């Protein structure tokens, strides 16, 4: 028999391939395995025995652990765009404290989601998420615990906010680890889709209104009582400005004329009695979820205004419009309204770019690169992370992020003609 002589010590898959390649015998691996098993010839490859798994106990108190995830699905069944449902599940009860529809899974959406649970219940102790770029830098997903604990890299914007609120982040290594929220998302896909159909929802705003009504009935039907009646949710400190925590923070160096630049905006720092000049110092720019910009120095807010445009911008006539202040209604209405208008505000900021455009069409490479940068930016990746993923420079990523459409450049022939014209003039 070939299994005892020529192909001894071959595992079942390897033997199947060799018999077909060298002997002209075509059999399925399962058939060969059954023949060898009857003959008493075992595979030399020893497989690990299956692990005994235990069902994890729930947390005893509400607010001790919150699972958070997003579900990208055809929630409107073709009546509108595909949406992403961001939801949170309390591990102790299985209840969903808050949920929100977004266009994509991004940092701003998770800020809105976390703001909703804090306003409704309080600040939880720990947060259980996957390794999405919103929660963890892509390069840290495969890093060792020793490296992560060494503090070599700064956390993401969402991770920084969790640290300021005293919430401990926990990252799952596989979907099965956060099975409670995975099962909840499956239930939502079965029940909420049907209710959206009954309500005739065709947009994200209408879907969010149906979702708010659905949450109360879902929790009443599926939530279980916790083992302990005491709640682990923490109340918000009266002196804490939640808007200054759930926001985007960036460090900038003040120029000699006491201005700082951020996202095509130049802010003029106004003088004060204690600090007549901030030139050379590093300040913190906070971009709030409503689009307002705040500049802080050593924990104190600095009065600012839009800096006067430079002469070149005045000559071109492309002045950046002033930022409009958003109204501040009730907290839930505020979250839903901002959730609808954030995409428009991002596009308006890109339209405010002082760069000029040309009538030429972009090349396929420019369009593909612009589409890739925009897609990674919508996921919440930083400029450095996008540059690393796409293999392009950080300056190129910054330029593509701020453009409304793919860039175009003069052809080589036009550049040569321009250079010749300048040389003749000189």
VOPAGU-2260 file (C-alpha; in pm, 1 decimal, decimal comma):
REM VOPAGU-2260
SITE   aa  ch    i         X         Y         Z
SITE  UNK   A    0       0,0       0,0       0,0
SITE  UNK   A    1     128,2     344,6     -95,0
SITE  UNK   A    2      35,8     488,4     245,6
SITE  UNK   A    3     276,1     247,1     417,1
SITE  UNK   A    4     564,7     276,2     172,1
SITE  UNK   A    5     613,5     571,2     -61,9
SITE  UNK   A    6     379,2     816,6     114,0
SITE  UNK   A    7     442,8     715,2     473,2
SITE  UNK   A    8     419,5    1001,7     721,8
SITE  UNK   A    9     218,8    1211,1     472,6
SITE  UNK   A   10     -83,5    1382,8     622,2
SITE  UNK   A   11    -422,0    1332,2     457,1
SITE  UNK   A   12    -426,6    1658,4     262,0
SITE  UNK   A   13     -67,7    1616,3     139,0
SITE  UNK   A   14    -132,4    1256,8      35,7
SITE  UNK   A   15    -445,2    1359,8    -156,5
SITE  UNK   A   16    -244,1    1611,8    -356,5
SITE  UNK   A   17      44,2    1370,8    -426,7
SITE  UNK   A   18    -185,0    1087,2    -539,6
SITE  UNK   A   19    -354,5    1316,8    -790,5
SITE  UNK   A   20     -28,4    1471,3    -910,6
SITE  UNK   A   21     197,1    1162,4    -935,9
SITE  UNK   A   22     -29,8     857,1    -939,5
SITE  UNK   A   23    -325,6     993,9   -1133,7
SITE  UNK   A   24    -564,0     893,1    -852,8
SITE  UNK   A   25    -826,2    1158,0    -785,2
SITE  UNK   A   26   -1007,2    1111,9    -455,9
SITE  UNK   A   27   -1150,3    1349,7    -200,4
SITE  UNK   A   28    -953,7    1407,0     117,9
SITE  UNK   A   29   -1242,1    1276,4     326,0
SITE  UNK   A   30   -1246,0     953,0     120,0
SITE  UNK   A   31    -874,1     897,7     169,3
SITE  UNK   A   32    -911,4     970,8     537,8
SITE  UNK   A   33   -1188,5     711,5     569,2
SITE  UNK   A   34    -982,7     445,3     380,6
SITE  UNK   A   35    -678,6     501,9     600,3
SITE  UNK   A   36    -890,5     502,9     913,5
SITE  UNK   A   37   -1032,6     158,6     825,2
SITE  UNK   A   38    -679,7      34,5     756,8
SITE  UNK   A   39    -564,0     159,4    1095,0
SITE  UNK   A   40    -326,8     426,3     955,9
SITE  UNK   A   41    -354,0     751,4    1147,8
SITE  UNK   A   42    -247,2    1092,8    1019,3
SITE  UNK   A   43      98,3    1195,1    1150,0
SITE  UNK   A   44     -30,4    1544,4    1212,0
SITE  UNK   A   45    -164,7    1575,8    1564,2
SITE  UNK   A   46    -437,6    1835,6    1603,2
SITE  UNK   A   47    -498,3    2019,7    1923,8
SITE  UNK   A   48    -798,8    1899,1    2118,7
SITE  UNK   A   49   -1093,3    2140,6    2125,0
SITE  UNK   A   50   -1086,3    2389,3    2412,3
SITE  UNK   A   51   -1354,2    2374,4    2674,0
SITE  UNK   A   52   -1531,6    2707,7    2667,1
SITE  UNK   A   53   -1740,3    2852,8    2944,6
SITE  UNK   A   54   -2015,7    3107,6    2920,6
SITE  UNK   A   55   -1892,1    3432,2    3070,8
SITE  UNK   A   56   -2081,7    3560,6    3369,9
SITE  UNK   A   57   -2252,0    3896,2    3337,2
SITE  UNK   A   58   -2125,2    4193,6    3530,6
SITE  UNK   A   59   -2316,9    4225,9    3859,4
SITE  UNK   A   60   -2399,9    4597,1    3830,7
SITE  UNK   A   61   -2521,5    4826,2    3556,7
SITE  UNK   A   62   -2253,0    5054,7    3421,8
SITE  UNK   A   63   -1957,9    4829,1    3505,9
SITE  UNK   A   64   -1904,0    4728,1    3140,7
SITE  UNK   A   65   -2054,1    4872,4    2822,6
SITE  UNK   A   66   -2010,6    4697,3    2488,4
SITE  UNK   A   67   -2000,5    4926,4    2185,7
SITE  UNK   A   68   -2007,1    4841,9    1815,4
SITE  UNK   A   69   -2137,7    4947,9    1474,9
SITE  UNK   A   70   -2354,6    4756,1    1226,6
SITE  UNK   A   71   -2339,8    4856,3     858,3
SITE  UNK   A   72   -2655,9    4724,9     696,9
SITE  UNK   A   73   -2930,0    4803,5     444,6
SITE  UNK   A   74   -3158,0    4925,9     722,4
SITE  UNK   A   75   -3389,8    5114,2     484,9
SITE  UNK   A   76   -3418,3    4822,9     237,4
SITE  UNK   A   77   -3338,7    5034,7     -65,8
SITE  UNK   A   78   -3562,7    5328,3      26,3
SITE  UNK   A   79   -3253,1    5526,5     124,1
SITE  UNK   A   80   -2876,5    5490,6     165,1
SITE  UNK   A   81   -2706,6    5215,6     362,5
SITE  UNK   A   82   -2657,4    5330,1     721,1
SITE  UNK   A   83   -2444,1    5229,3    1016,7
SITE  UNK   A   84   -2617,9    5165,3    1347,5
SITE  UNK   A   85   -2397,0    5258,3    1642,8
SITE  UNK   A   86   -2524,1    5096,9    1960,4
SITE  UNK   A   87   -2423,3    5026,4    2318,9
SITE  UNK   A   88   -2521,6    4726,7    2530,6
SITE  UNK   A   89   -2496,4    4714,6    2909,2
SITE  UNK   A   90   -2326,8    4386,5    2996,8
SITE  UNK   A   91   -2519,7    4344,2    3323,5
SITE  UNK   A   92   -2870,4    4372,4    3178,6
SITE  UNK   A   93   -2839,8    4339,9    2801,2
SITE  UNK   A   94   -3027,8    4669,5    2767,0
SITE  UNK   A   95   -2934,2    4925,3    2502,2
SITE  UNK   A   96   -2894,9    5261,5    2679,9
SITE  UNK   A   97   -2855,7    5453,2    2355,3
SITE  UNK   A   98   -2816,7    5397,8    1981,0
SITE  UNK   A   99   -2772,2    5618,6    1678,1
SITE  UNK   A  100   -2778,5    5592,5    1299,3
SITE  UNK   A  101   -2480,2    5734,8    1112,3
SITE  UNK   A  102   -2359,6    5730,0     754,6
SITE  UNK   A  103   -2031,0    5568,0     854,5
SITE  UNK   A  104   -1843,9    5440,5    1158,6
SITE  UNK   A  105   -1643,1    5747,2    1258,3
SITE  UNK   A  106   -1506,4    5918,2    1567,8
SITE  UNK   A  107   -1768,1    6193,5    1566,7
SITE  UNK   A  108   -2047,2    5935,7    1563,1
SITE  UNK   A  109   -1903,2    5746,0    1857,3
SITE  UNK   A  110   -1865,5    6075,8    2044,9
SITE  UNK   A  111   -2237,3    6134,5    1987,4
SITE  UNK   A  112   -2316,3    5779,5    2098,7
SITE  UNK   A  113   -2113,3    5808,0    2418,1
SITE  UNK   A  114   -2263,7    6150,1    2489,5
SITE  UNK   A  115   -2608,0    5992,1    2471,9
SITE  UNK   A  116   -2536,3    5725,3    2733,4
SITE  UNK   A  117   -2370,8    5978,4    2966,4
SITE  UNK   A  118   -2669,4    6211,6    2942,9
SITE  UNK   A  119   -2915,5    5926,7    3003,2
SITE  UNK   A  120   -2738,4    5707,4    3258,9
SITE  UNK   A  121   -2395,5    5845,2    3354,4
SITE  UNK   A  122   -2029,4    5759,7    3299,7
SITE  UNK   A  123   -1958,6    5382,9    3292,5
SITE  UNK   A  124   -1649,4    5217,6    3440,7
SITE  UNK   A  125   -1524,5    5027,2    3133,6
SITE  UNK   A  126   -1589,5    5012,3    2760,9
SITE  UNK   A  127   -1556,3    4693,4    2552,5
SITE  UNK   A  128   -1495,5    4752,0    2178,9
SITE  UNK   A  129   -1332,0    4596,8    1877,8
SITE  UNK   A  130   -1003,4    4719,9    1729,9
SITE  UNK   A  131   -1154,1    4974,1    1492,3
SITE  UNK   A  132    -929,8    5270,2    1409,3
SITE  UNK   A  133   -1160,7    5496,4    1610,5
SITE  UNK   A  134   -1062,4    5314,1    1930,4
SITE  UNK   A  135    -707,2    5198,3    1858,0
SITE  UNK   A  136    -436,6    5294,8    1611,3
SITE  UNK   A  137    -402,4    5031,2    1336,0
SITE  UNK   A  138     -33,4    4972,7    1414,5
SITE  UNK   A  139    -120,2    4896,2    1778,9
SITE  UNK   A  140    -370,9    4621,7    1694,7
SITE  UNK   A  141     -97,4    4356,6    1677,2
SITE  UNK   A  142     138,0    4508,8    1933,9
SITE  UNK   A  143     230,5    4325,1    2250,1
SITE  UNK   A  144      72,7    4424,7    2583,1
SITE  UNK   A  145     417,8    4533,5    2707,2
SITE  UNK   A  146     448,4    4785,3    2424,8
SITE  UNK   A  147      94,2    4915,4    2469,1
SITE  UNK   A  148     147,0    4961,0    2842,7
SITE  UNK   A  149     472,7    5145,0    2780,5
SITE  UNK   A  150     287,6    5445,8    2641,5
SITE  UNK   A  151     491,5    5473,1    2321,0
SITE  UNK   A  152     200,6    5612,5    2118,7
SITE  UNK   A  153     -66,7    5864,6    2199,3
SITE  UNK   A  154    -422,9    5727,4    2210,6
SITE  UNK   A  155    -681,3    5807,2    1948,2
SITE  UNK   A  156    -915,2    6101,4    1997,8
SITE  UNK   A  157   -1178,7    5866,7    2139,9
SITE  UNK   A  158    -923,9    5691,7    2361,6
SITE  UNK   A  159    -803,7    6026,8    2492,5
SITE  UNK   A  160   -1163,2    6121,5    2584,5
SITE  UNK   A  161   -1208,5    5790,6    2769,6
SITE  UNK   A  162    -893,3    5862,7    2970,5
SITE  UNK   A  163   -1019,8    6208,0    3068,5
SITE  UNK   A  164   -1349,3    6055,8    3185,3
SITE  UNK   A  165   -1179,7    5772,3    3374,9
SITE  UNK   A  166   -1326,9    5496,4    3155,0
SITE  UNK   A  167   -1111,2    5185,5    3110,5
SITE  UNK   A  168   -1098,8    5061,4    2746,0
SITE  UNK   A  169   -1096,0    4686,9    2670,8
SITE  UNK   A  170   -1028,8    4562,0    2316,6
SITE  UNK   A  171   -1176,0    4237,2    2184,8
SITE  UNK   A  172    -958,3    4014,6    1967,4
SITE  UNK   A  173   -1246,8    3845,7    1782,2
SITE  UNK   A  174   -1621,2    3901,7    1726,5
SITE  UNK   A  175   -1710,5    3607,9    1951,8
SITE  UNK   A  176   -1557,3    3787,9    2249,9
SITE  UNK   A  177   -1831,1    4052,7    2232,9
SITE  UNK   A  178   -2110,1    3814,2    2145,1
SITE  UNK   A  179   -2369,0    4000,8    2351,9
SITE  UNK   A  180   -2364,7    4307,7    2130,9
SITE  UNK   A  181   -2331,1    4094,9    1816,0
SITE  UNK   A  182   -2655,2    3914,3    1906,2
SITE  UNK   A  183   -2822,1    4245,9    1986,9
SITE  UNK   A  184   -2725,8    4379,3    1642,4
SITE  UNK   A  185   -2878,5    4068,2    1485,7
SITE  UNK   A  186   -3202,8    4126,1    1675,0
SITE  UNK   A  187   -3206,9    4488,6    1557,9
SITE  UNK   A  188   -3156,7    4375,9    1198,0
SITE  UNK   A  189   -3459,5    4150,9    1230,4
SITE  UNK   A  190   -3700,7    4374,4    1424,2
SITE  UNK   A  191   -3591,0    4731,9    1359,8
SITE  UNK   A  192   -3576,6    4684,8     982,0
SITE  UNK   A  193   -3939,5    4574,5     985,9
SITE  UNK   A  194   -4045,6    4872,3    1198,9
SITE  UNK   A  195   -3858,2    5112,8     972,4
SITE  UNK   A  196   -4050,8    4962,9     682,9
SITE  UNK   A  197   -4383,7    5009,1     863,7
SITE  UNK   A  198   -4296,6    5371,6     944,0
SITE  UNK   A  199   -4191,2    5437,4     583,7
SITE  UNK   A  200   -3854,1    5578,8     691,2
SITE  UNK   A  201   -3645,8    5683,1     389,3
SITE  UNK   A  202   -3368,6    5895,5     543,6
SITE  UNK   A  203   -3128,9    5890,4     835,5
SITE  UNK   A  204   -3329,7    6154,8    1024,1
SITE  UNK   A  205   -3650,7    5953,3     997,5
SITE  UNK   A  206   -3467,5    5632,9    1092,7
SITE  UNK   A  207   -3331,7    5796,1    1409,5
SITE  UNK   A  208   -3681,1    5902,9    1514,6
SITE  UNK   A  209   -3809,8    5546,3    1473,7
SITE  UNK   A  210   -3504,4    5417,1    1659,8
SITE  UNK   A  211   -3570,0    5635,0    1966,1
SITE  UNK   A  212   -3919,8    5489,4    1996,8
SITE  UNK   A  213   -3791,0    5135,8    1933,9
SITE  UNK   A  214   -3528,4    5143,4    2212,5
SITE  UNK   A  215   -3779,2    5167,0    2497,9
SITE  UNK   A  216   -3979,5    4868,2    2373,1
SITE  UNK   A  217   -3664,7    4667,0    2299,6
SITE  UNK   A  218   -3528,6    4715,3    2651,9
SITE  UNK   A  219   -3864,2    4627,2    2805,9
SITE  UNK   A  220   -3875,6    4303,3    2605,5
SITE  UNK   A  221   -3514,5    4178,9    2619,3
SITE  UNK   A  222   -3341,4    4338,9    2920,5
SITE  UNK   A  223   -3279,7    4121,7    3228,8
SITE  UNK   A  224   -3248,9    4245,4    3588,1
SITE  UNK   A  225   -2891,8    4286,1    3718,2
SITE  UNK   A  226   -2753,8    4067,6    3995,5
SITE  UNK   A  227   -2712,1    4374,7    4218,2
SITE  UNK   A  228   -2950,9    4667,7    4231,7
SITE  UNK   A  229   -2676,7    4926,7    4288,9
SITE  UNK   A  230   -2561,7    5110,3    3977,3
SITE  UNK   A  231   -2197,0    5162,8    3883,0
SITE  UNK   A  232   -2272,7    5458,9    3657,2
SITE  UNK   A  233   -2099,9    5773,4    3781,1
SITE  UNK   A  234   -2265,4    6111,8    3778,5
SITE  UNK   A  235   -2105,3    6391,1    3576,8
SITE  UNK   A  236   -1892,7    6627,5    3781,6
SITE  UNK   A  237   -2072,8    6965,8    3792,7
SITE  UNK   A  238   -1746,5    7138,4    3705,3
SITE  UNK   A  239   -1684,9    6915,7    3401,1
SITE  UNK   A  240   -1759,8    7055,9    3057,6
SITE  UNK   A  241   -1856,6    6741,2    2865,8
SITE  UNK   A  242   -1834,7    6923,4    2532,2
SITE  UNK   A  243   -1465,8    7000,3    2594,9
SITE  UNK   A  244   -1397,2    6628,3    2651,6
SITE  UNK   A  245   -1596,4    6470,4    2368,2
SITE  UNK   A  246   -1425,5    6674,2    2100,1
SITE  UNK   A  247   -1116,7    6676,5    1879,1
SITE  UNK   A  248    -801,0    6820,8    2036,7
SITE  UNK   A  249    -483,4    6920,5    1853,1
SITE  UNK   A  250    -161,8    7088,3    1963,2
SITE  UNK   A  251     -40,0    7389,1    1765,9
SITE  UNK   A  252     251,4    7631,0    1798,7
SITE  UNK   A  253     164,7    8000,7    1805,3
SITE  UNK   A  254     326,1    8207,6    1530,7
SITE  UNK   A  255     510,4    8532,8    1592,4
SITE  UNK   A  256     199,6    8733,1    1503,6
SITE  UNK   A  257      -1,1    8541,2    1769,9
SITE  UNK   A  258    -197,6    8334,1    1520,3
SITE  UNK   A  259    -256,8    7958,7    1491,8
SITE  UNK   A  260    -369,1    7767,7    1185,4
SITE  UNK   A  261    -619,4    7484,1    1180,5
SITE  UNK   A  262    -804,9    7330,4     887,3
SITE  UNK   A  263    -765,9    7631,8     654,4
SITE  UNK   A  264    -864,0    7866,1     936,9
SITE  UNK   A  265    -626,0    8118,5    1090,4
SITE  UNK   A  266    -723,9    8224,5    1442,6
SITE  UNK   A  267    -595,8    8545,7    1596,2
SITE  UNK   A  268    -520,4    8513,9    1970,0
SITE  UNK   A  269    -630,1    8828,5    2147,0
SITE  UNK   A  270    -400,9    8983,5    2412,0
SITE  UNK   A  271    -478,3    8969,7    2783,4
SITE  UNK   A  272    -334,7    9144,7    3087,5
SITE  UNK   A  273    -162,2    8829,0    3213,8
SITE  UNK   A  274     -36,3    8718,7    2870,8
SITE  UNK   A  275      19,6    9003,2    2626,3
SITE  UNK   A  276     177,4    8756,0    2380,0
SITE  UNK   A  277     160,4    8379,2    2321,7
SITE  UNK   A  278     420,2    8369,8    2043,5
SITE  UNK   A  279     631,5    8053,6    2049,8
SITE  UNK   A  280     408,6    7870,4    2299,2
SITE  UNK   A  281     207,7    7557,2    2223,9
SITE  UNK   A  282    -169,1    7582,7    2262,1
SITE  UNK   A  283    -450,1    7331,3    2233,6
SITE  UNK   A  284    -718,8    7370,1    1968,2
SITE  UNK   A  285   -1050,3    7204,7    2047,3
SITE  UNK   A  286   -1294,0    7138,5    1764,9
SITE  UNK   A  287   -1631,7    7082,4    1929,6
SITE  UNK   A  288   -1896,6    6856,5    1781,7
SITE  UNK   A  289   -2100,8    7161,9    1679,3
SITE  UNK   A  290   -1807,0    7290,0    1470,7
SITE  UNK   A  291   -1691,0    7570,6    1700,2
SITE  UNK   A  292   -1318,3    7615,1    1764,3
SITE  UNK   A  293   -1175,4    7688,0    2110,2
SITE  UNK   A  294    -810,9    7764,0    2187,2
SITE  UNK   A  295    -677,2    7676,1    2535,0
SITE  UNK   A  296    -346,1    7753,1    2700,2
SITE  UNK   A  297    -255,5    7576,1    3026,4
SITE  UNK   A  298    -619,4    7478,2    3082,4
SITE  UNK   A  299    -753,5    7830,0    3025,6
SITE  UNK   A  300    -960,0    7943,4    2725,2
SITE  UNK   A  301    -808,9    8219,7    2512,8
SITE  UNK   A  302   -1023,7    8478,7    2339,5
SITE  UNK   A  303    -986,5    8447,2    1960,7
SITE  UNK   A  304   -1127,3    8573,9    1635,6
SITE  UNK   A  305   -1070,9    8506,4    1268,8
SITE  UNK   A  306    -738,7    8657,3    1163,5
SITE  UNK   A  307    -741,5    8909,4     877,1
SITE  UNK   A  308    -664,9    8737,5     546,3
SITE  UNK   A  309    -328,5    8784,9     379,9
SITE  UNK   A  310    -294,2    9019,3      78,9
SITE  UNK   A  311    -267,6    8727,5    -164,4
SITE  UNK   A  312    -604,3    8593,5     -56,8
SITE  UNK   A  313    -761,6    8938,7     -75,6
SITE  UNK   A  314    -631,6    8982,8    -430,6
SITE  UNK   A  315    -771,7    8645,1    -536,6
SITE  UNK   A  316   -1108,1    8717,7    -375,1
SITE  UNK   A  317   -1119,7    8375,3    -199,4
SITE  UNK   A  318   -1186,7    8465,7     160,6
SITE  UNK   A  319   -1280,9    8199,9     410,8
SITE  UNK   A  320   -1638,4    8254,9     533,9
SITE  UNK   A  321   -1693,3    8300,6     902,7
SITE  UNK   A  322   -1806,3    7996,6    1100,0
SITE  UNK   A  323   -2172,9    8000,9    1201,0
SITE  UNK   A  324   -2267,6    7919,6    1556,6
SITE  UNK   A  325   -2507,5    7625,9    1591,2
SITE  UNK   A  326   -2808,8    7655,4    1824,2
SITE  UNK   A  327   -2810,7    7456,2    2147,9
SITE  UNK   A  328   -3150,6    7280,8    2191,3
SITE  UNK   A  329   -3231,0    6987,0    2423,5
SITE  UNK   A  330   -2956,0    6722,5    2448,3
SITE  UNK   A  331   -3124,1    6452,9    2241,6
SITE  UNK   A  332   -3248,6    6687,6    1972,9
SITE  UNK   A  333   -2902,2    6841,5    1972,4
SITE  UNK   A  334   -2738,9    6504,1    1906,2
SITE  UNK   A  335   -2977,5    6414,0    1624,8
SITE  UNK   A  336   -2952,8    6755,1    1456,4
SITE  UNK   A  337   -2574,2    6759,3    1469,8
SITE  UNK   A  338   -2569,2    6403,2    1341,2
SITE  UNK   A  339   -2752,2    6523,8    1028,0
SITE  UNK   A  340   -2549,7    6838,9     960,4
SITE  UNK   A  341   -2193,1    6720,5    1030,2
SITE  UNK   A  342   -2142,0    6591,0     676,4
SITE  UNK   A  343   -2253,7    6923,5     529,4
SITE  UNK   A  344   -2023,8    7117,0     764,7
SITE  UNK   A  345   -1723,6    6905,6     663,4
SITE  UNK   A  346   -1794,3    6969,6     296,3
SITE  UNK   A  347   -1840,4    7342,5     358,2
SITE  UNK   A  348   -1500,0    7359,5     528,2
SITE  UNK   A  349   -1343,0    7190,6     226,0
SITE  UNK   A  350   -1516,8    7438,9      -3,2
SITE  UNK   A  351   -1357,7    7718,4     200,5
SITE  UNK   A  352   -1014,1    7612,5      78,7
SITE  UNK   A  353    -835,9    7909,2     -85,1
SITE  UNK   A  354    -687,3    7689,0    -356,0
SITE  UNK   A  355    -794,0    7744,1    -713,9
SITE  UNK   A  356    -911,5    7482,6    -958,2
SITE  UNK   A  357    -847,5    7435,3   -1329,0
SITE  UNK   A  358   -1085,1    7317,1   -1601,7
SITE  UNK   A  359    -870,1    7008,1   -1672,8
SITE  UNK   A  360    -998,3    6663,3   -1571,8
SITE  UNK   A  361    -810,3    6462,0   -1304,9
SITE  UNK   A  362    -617,2    6154,7   -1412,2
SITE  UNK   A  363    -743,3    5807,7   -1307,5
SITE  UNK   A  364    -454,9    5783,8   -1059,8
SITE  UNK   A  365    -544,9    6116,9    -898,3
SITE  UNK   A  366    -912,3    6018,6    -873,5
SITE  UNK   A  367    -833,4    5673,9    -727,1
SITE  UNK   A  368    -594,5    5824,7    -471,8
SITE  UNK   A  369    -848,5    6094,2    -374,7
SITE  UNK   A  370   -1124,1    5832,8    -332,4
SITE  UNK   A  371    -895,7    5617,1    -115,2
SITE  UNK   A  372    -793,3    5909,7     106,4
SITE  UNK   A  373   -1155,1    6022,3     150,7
SITE  UNK   A  374   -1264,1    5668,8     241,1
SITE  UNK   A  375    -990,6    5629,3     504,8
SITE  UNK   A  376   -1064,6    5978,7     640,0
SITE  UNK   A  377   -1434,6    5891,6     682,3
SITE  UNK   A  378   -1326,2    5589,5     889,2
SITE  UNK   A  379   -1167,7    5824,2    1139,8
SITE  UNK   A  380    -800,1    5755,8    1061,4
SITE  UNK   A  381    -543,7    6024,7    1131,3
SITE  UNK   A  382    -335,8    6180,8     853,1
SITE  UNK   A  383     -31,1    5982,1     960,2
SITE  UNK   A  384    -229,4    5654,9     962,2
SITE  UNK   A  385    -376,7    5722,9     616,5
SITE  UNK   A  386     -28,5    5795,1     479,8
SITE  UNK   A  387     102,2    5469,9     625,9
SITE  UNK   A  388    -189,0    5260,6     494,3
SITE  UNK   A  389    -184,3    5403,9     139,4
SITE  UNK   A  390     194,4    5440,6     116,4
SITE  UNK   A  391     195,9    5811,4      30,6
SITE  UNK   A  392     338,5    6117,0     202,5
SITE  UNK   A  393     158,6    6289,4     486,8
SITE  UNK   A  394     156,4    6622,7     300,2
SITE  UNK   A  395     -17,7    6455,7       7,0
SITE  UNK   A  396    -279,8    6308,0     240,4
SITE  UNK   A  397    -338,0    6648,1     402,5
SITE  UNK   A  398    -385,5    6806,6      61,3
SITE  UNK   A  399    -627,5    6538,2     -61,4
SITE  UNK   A  400    -834,6    6546,8     259,5
SITE  UNK   A  401    -904,5    6918,3     226,6
SITE  UNK   A  402    -999,7    6911,6    -142,5
SITE  UNK   A  403   -1362,7    6888,1    -255,5
SITE  UNK   A  404   -1268,7    6688,2    -567,1
SITE  UNK   A  405    -958,5    6514,8    -707,3
SITE  UNK   A  406    -676,4    6763,0    -778,6
SITE  UNK   A  407    -561,9    6852,4   -1127,2
SITE  UNK   A  408    -229,1    6992,5   -1235,9
SITE  UNK   A  409    -110,6    7162,1   -1555,6
SITE  UNK   A  410      32,3    6924,0   -1811,4
SITE  UNK   A  411     405,9    6898,2   -1862,3
SITE  UNK   A  412     376,5    7081,4   -2193,3
SITE  UNK   A  413     197,2    7371,8   -2025,3
SITE  UNK   A  414     462,8    7389,7   -1751,0
SITE  UNK   A  415     746,1    7396,4   -2006,6
SITE  UNK   A  416     567,4    7667,5   -2206,6
SITE  UNK   A  417     519,7    7872,5   -1889,1
SITE  UNK   A  418     887,1    7836,3   -1796,6
SITE  UNK   A  419     994,6    7940,9   -2147,1
SITE  UNK   A  420     768,9    8244,7   -2132,5
SITE  UNK   A  421     912,7    8351,1   -1795,5
SITE  UNK   A  422    1268,6    8303,1   -1922,2
SITE  UNK   A  423    1201,0    8518,0   -2226,5
SITE  UNK   A  424    1052,5    8791,2   -2012,3
SITE  UNK   A  425    1349,0    8786,1   -1774,2
